[in-house]
């Protein structure tokens, strides 16, 4: 999954850079998101196979450090690229890193055993519908959309979420292991992680607009 995710993400980055129309760019971005999902969904699991059990904390910390550095430096690098080149290079810049990652993954990552479980297609659909509909509705409220439509989208997401949770409870290998939330330290850790990521993302998204609209700075200066 990880290697294929890298391949899809890199190929989709090339398609994004070559896009001549907005629909083509959107389609390429969707493919890029599928590749990114294949990468991000197994990151933590790969750490378990790469690092000895006694060093799992160190492995997770190293991965978190890389993610944090990339998130912090990404806007600055993007602004620098846009200062000298067109937006196409925002996607082309991914290509050499993607190719290197594909080569490194084939060379260094260990062969991991398959779980033997079948892909939960219904769970994947309900998962996407839950978060997709809720986020779409919230985005509609943020942009002044039709309140009834926005509320309906959120209601659909919540309803799909209820069905999703109930369906996952009866599975031996659920996509969403709700039973783990009964463990206090686990639920506390998950809650802390969600809040910290939400706070970081809110700041990352809001500050550039604040500097640009209230401070009058250009995109490059921001």
N, C-alpha and C positions, 0 to 999 in steps of 0.2 A: 504493500500500500504506500509506504513512504517513498520508494523509488519511483513508482508510477505517479505519485503526487508531484514529485520534483519535475518529472518529464512533462506532465500536463501543464504545470505552472509555467515552465520555461517556454514551451511551445505557445501557450496562450499569450505570454508577454510579447512574443514576436508578432502574433496576430494583432494584438492591441496596437503595437507600433505601426503596423501596416494598414490599420483601419482607415478607410476613406469616408465612411458615413457613420453617423451616430448609432444606428441599429447594429451595425457590424461591431462597433466598439463595445456596445452593451453585451452582445453575444460572446465576444472574446473575454470580457471581464467576468461573465458567468463561468466560462471555462477556467479562468484563472482562479476563481473562488473555489471551484471543485478541486483543482490541484492543491490549493492552500489547505482545504479541509483534509485532504489525504495526508498532508504533511503534519498539520497541527494535531490531528486526532490521535496520532500514535507517538508523539514526542516523548511523553512521560513513560510510556510503556517501553520504548527503546532504551531509555536511561537504565531501566531495570536489567536489561540484557548486556549493556555496555559496562556498567560499573558494578563492582562487587557489592554484596548486600551491605557491608559495613560502611560503604562510601556513597550510598544512595542519596543522602542529604547533600553531599558535595556535588554530585551530578545534577540534582535538581537546582541547586544554587547556581551552578555554572550556566545551565539553560536559562534560568530566570534572568541572570545578568546579561546574557546575550540579547534576550528579548527586550529588556529595559533599555540597553544601549541603542539598539536598533530603533525602538520607538522614539527615543529622545533625539537621535541624530537624523532620522528620516526626513522631517520637515526642512531642516537646514540643508541637507544634501539636495532635496528636491528643489528648493529655492535657488540654490547655486546652479543646478542644471538649467533651470528656466531662465537664469540670467544670461546664459550663453547659447542655449539651444532651444529647439521647439519642444512641445509637450511629448512628442513621440519618443524622445530620449529618456523620459521617465520610465518607460517600459523596456526600452533597449538596454538600459543600465542593469536590468535584472538578468539579462541573458548570460553574460560571462560568469556571474555568481551561480546561476542555476546550472550551467554546464559543469562547473567545477564541483558543485554539490552532488550532481548525478555521478560523476566519476568517483568522488570520494565515498559516496554511499555504496557503490558497487565494490569498491576496494576494501573498505574498512568495516562496514556494518555487518554484524553477525547474522547468520541465517536463524530466524526465529521460528519456533513451532507454531503451527496453526491451531486455533482453539477447537476446531471441529464443529463449532456452532454455525447454523445457517444464518444468512443475512436476514435481519428482521425488517422486511420491506414495509409492512404496515407501521411498525414503530418509527421508521425513518420518515414516512409521510406525515404521521401525527406529530412528530417532533418538529418538522419543518413548518407544518401548518400552525402549530402552537406559537412558536416564536415569531414566525413570519407575519401572521395576522396581527398579533399584539404589537409588534414593532411598527407595522404598517399603519395601524390605527393611531398609535402614539405620534408617529411622524405626521400623520394628517392633522392632528390637533395642533402640533407645533407650527404647521405651515398654513393654518387657517382653513382647512378643508371642511367639507360638509360634516357637521357634528353627528348627524344620524349615521352616516356612512362610517365615520371613524369609530363610533361606539359599537356599530354592528361588527366591524372587523375585530375589535378587541373582544367582543362577546364570543365570536367564532373561535378566536385563539384560546380564550379561557375554557370554552366547552371542549375543544380538541385536547387541551391540556388535561382536563379531568378524565377524558376517555383514555388518553395516553398513560397517565399514572395508573389507572385501574388495570389496563391491559398489561402493564409491566410488572405488576405485583405477582401475577401468577406464573412468571417465567423463571426458570432456573438460572438463565444467563441473560438478565435484562439489559437493555440499552441504558435504562435509567434505574439504577439500583436504589430504589426509594428506601429499602429496609436499612441501608447503611446510615441513613439520617437518624436512626434511633440511637446510634452511638454518640454520646454527648460531645466528645472531643472531635469526632469527624464532622458533625453538623456545625460545631463552632468554627472549625477550620474552613469549611465550605462557605459559611456566612461571612467570615472575615475576608476570604479571598474575593468573593463577589463584591463586597463593599469597597475593598481597596482598588480593584480593577475598575469599578464604576466611578469612583472618585478620580482616579487617574485619567480615565477616558473623558469624563466631563471637563476636566481642566484642559486636556489636550485639544478638545474640540472647541471649547468656548474662548480660550485665551487668544488664538489667532484672530477670530472675528472681533474680539474686543479691541485688540491693538489696531486692527485695520479700520474699524468703524468709529471707535471713540478716540483713538490716538492718531488717526489719519496717516498711518504708515502704509507703505506699499507691501506687496506680497513678499518681495525679497527682503525688505527690512524686518518684517514680522518673522 
